[in-house]
């Protein structure tokens, strides 16, 4: 089984453009040629930013500290194999790499909801024969 996470804005799983600032992650299971919504989890990184602004500015925290903060926020998505997202910042990108999660870049024009992105992912998976 493959697990996929997508940054979303609300309970309707509307796509959020920025991964680190998304209030939630929608998590899906992929089995064979179908997918199923598993759960929606709060993104602790976004909650922290909301309460305290948008985090420290460059020079106020080390790059390693920022990467570790992003990595901690990824713990809520469990053992996902993929993150489907429009935009992933440099610290989130490094945190994803450290956890072995593959980022699949999508365009906003690929859809408005996590289900839209999942349909596009399944088509790409089939077309490119991903495992």
C-alpha positions in Angstrom: 0.0 0.0 0.0 1.2 3.5 -0.8 0.4 6.5 1.3 0.0 10.0 0.0 -0.3 13.3 1.8 -1.6 16.6 0.4 -1.6 20.0 2.0 -5.1 21.3 2.3 -7.0 24.4 3.6 -10.2 23.0 5.1 -12.5 20.1 5.8 -13.4 20.0 2.1 -9.8 19.2 1.3 -9.3 22.4 -0.8 -5.7 22.6 -2.0 -3.4 24.9 -0.1 -0.6 26.3 -2.2 2.2 26.4 0.5 2.9 23.1 2.2 4.4 24.6 5.4 1.6 27.0 5.9 -1.3 24.6 5.1 -3.5 24.1 8.2 -4.0 20.4 7.4 -2.7 17.5 5.5 -5.1 15.1 3.8 -3.8 11.5 3.9 -4.8 8.9 1.3 -4.2 5.2 0.9 -3.5 3.9 -2.6 -4.1 0.2 -3.3 -3.7 -1.1 -6.8 -5.5 1.3 -9.1 -7.7 3.1 -6.5 -7.3 5.5 -3.6 -9.2 6.1 -0.4 -9.2 9.1 1.9 -7.8 8.0 5.3 -7.7 11.1 7.5 -7.1 14.8 7.8 -4.5 15.9 10.3 -3.5 19.4 11.6 -0.2 20.7 10.5 1.6 21.8 13.7 4.0 23.9 11.8 1.2 26.1 10.4 -0.5 26.3 13.8 2.8 27.6 15.3 3.2 30.1 12.5 -0.4 31.3 13.0 0.1 32.0 16.7 3.6 33.5 16.3 3.7 35.2 12.9 5.5 33.5 10.1 8.5 32.2 12.1 11.9 33.6 12.5 13.5 35.6 9.7 16.7 34.6 8.1 19.6 34.9 10.5 17.4 34.4 13.6 17.5 30.6 13.5 19.9 28.1 11.9 19.0 26.4 8.7 19.3 23.0 10.6 16.8 24.3 13.2 14.3 25.2 10.5 14.7 21.8 8.8 14.1 20.0 12.1 11.0 22.1 12.7 9.6 21.1 9.3 10.6 17.5 9.9 8.6 17.5 13.2 5.6 18.8 11.4 5.8 15.8 9.0 5.4 13.4 11.8 1.7 13.8 11.7 1.4 12.3 8.3 3.0 9.1 9.4 4.8 6.9 6.9 3.7 8.6 3.7 5.5 7.7 0.5 4.5 10.9 -1.4 3.6 14.5 -0.8 1.6 16.1 -3.6 2.0 19.8 -3.5 2.2 23.0 -5.6 5.0 24.7 -3.6 7.5 23.3 -1.2 10.1 25.6 0.4 13.7 24.7 0.8 13.5 23.6 4.4 10.4 21.5 3.9 12.1 20.0 0.8 15.1 18.9 2.9 12.8 17.6 5.7 10.9 15.5 3.1 14.2 14.1 1.7 15.4 13.1 5.2 12.1 11.2 5.8 12.3 9.5 2.4 9.1 11.2 1.2 9.0 11.9 -2.5 7.6 15.4 -3.5 5.5 15.3 -6.6 5.0 18.8 -7.9 1.6 19.8 -9.2 0.2 23.0 -10.7 -2.8 24.8 -9.2 -4.4 24.2 -12.6 -4.3 20.4 -11.8 -7.3 20.9 -9.5 -8.9 22.6 -6.6 -9.2 19.6 -4.2 -7.1 16.8 -2.8 -9.3 14.4 -4.8 -8.4 16.2 -8.0 -4.7 15.9 -7.2 -5.2 12.2 -6.4 -6.8 11.6 -9.7 -3.9 13.3 -11.5 -1.5 11.3 -9.4 -3.1 8.0 -10.2 -3.1 8.9 -13.9 0.6 9.9 -13.8 1.4 6.7 -11.8 -0.3 4.6 -14.4 1.2 6.5 -17.4 4.7 6.3 -15.9 4.4 2.8 -14.3 5.4 4.0 -10.8 5.5 1.4 -8.0 
